[in-house]
Amino acid sequence: MSAKAARRVIGVAALAVLLVADLVLSDRSTQNRDAGRVEQAAERAPEICPEKATESLRCHRLSTGVWAVVYPPVEAPRQSTAPAAPATAAGEPVLWDAGGPGIRPLDAATARRSLPAWLHGSTVVALVEPWVTNTVLETCLKTVEEIAAGDAISDERRDDWSRRYQRDCPLEEFRLDPREYAESFRELQAKEGVFRGVYAQSFGAVRATGVFTELARNHGWAVLDAPAPPPGTTAPALLGDRAAAVEKGLLPLTECGSAPPSDPAAAAACTQRLHALLVDMGAGAKRPTGPNADDYARMTGLLSLSADLEGNAARLKGLMAAWPKFSDADQDLLDKGSFHFTRRYGDGQVLGEFVGYLANVCPAYPGWGHGTGAPADKPLAAALTRMHYPCSAAAPVDGTNWNLPKPADMPRLLVAANAEDPVTPPTAAQAWRTAHPSAEYVEYRYGGHIKAPDEADARIARWITGLGS
């Protein structure tokens, strides 16, 4: 067992917490600040996952120090008309990487609701991100808070951040790296049987590359649902494309409506008016008449609400129409959205989830610190850049880069792309197709970052069983 794996063992008792907790990022009182977030993992829960199988789940603590949660098959809901994948039988589990990063495995009932119908008949296994079972200490949270709240990055400031970061935050303790991801997968196969495939959502698609070669050897498959950009994408491209997708998604919520003018000049004018509005909200040129919040909070609040453009359409439309005359309710909505998006408590201190997010995302994409535009030019991209300032301070670590295998070592690959996704825009899915031209492609539409809807399930199930789409 490696030293890293041995240190992770101390987080055993914390596993019970993550099995019953969803990720809830809301404004909390400061009285919970010191006591609740730095206590040792062994004190957070009395028991780990039961040693014997239950009807809802089982667990493994692997030699890598990583935990795995196993969800046995369940019957598909009666109202579902989508078929399960019949070739996925008992003894042929599927790896599920829900992405994030910085999320917790959900309880069994919620997990099953989060999975598509075609996986209901399968044994599904999820790896637990190490930040969940390894305590993120207060010194690390404070350092990340100060870096994430910083202004423009100078070389001197970056050097200071890097020294503090390396001293206070052992990020290798909070991430899944390619080696241990692959080793954990191989060990799971020895325990659960040969895996038939992997269902990877969002950033999970990047991590899934760690098991592609093994899946290809087993003639397995990979379904990438609304995938994050593949390895090799630069950080500025990652953030810039996301900001552009959000701005595009907001356009139908303006006075132009859901169908922008067919006249190119009129359509361009609509786009320019929206951009000018966002610059006005995000560059400090005009202050709201209601409670005064900073520009960063407004932009990150909009980014948070935009993750579900369809569900939050009325709220977003109301905010843009009201600017700059915000009510208390308007500002409260943006504040809560900002806390959620940047993974902070109401007092500004970051949560352990944010450290887990950074530990995984920062080494996956090169080029942090170059920026994607100033607030006066690209306010959404500038807010995303500021949120990721800690990535600029993280020292490069060997063995943390994810890579696509050569074509001969790739499994059968299906990319399910959401043409209206504001978090992982369709440019990301297209990049996967470019990197692997033989990949199949399924497109769906929803103004938000969700799993493929039920109408796509039958096509995916047919593809898995080799019947075509």
Disulfide bonds with the S-S distance in Angstrom:
Cys49-Cys59 2.16
Cys140-Cys169 2.04
Cys256-Cys270 1.71
Cys362-Cys391 2.02
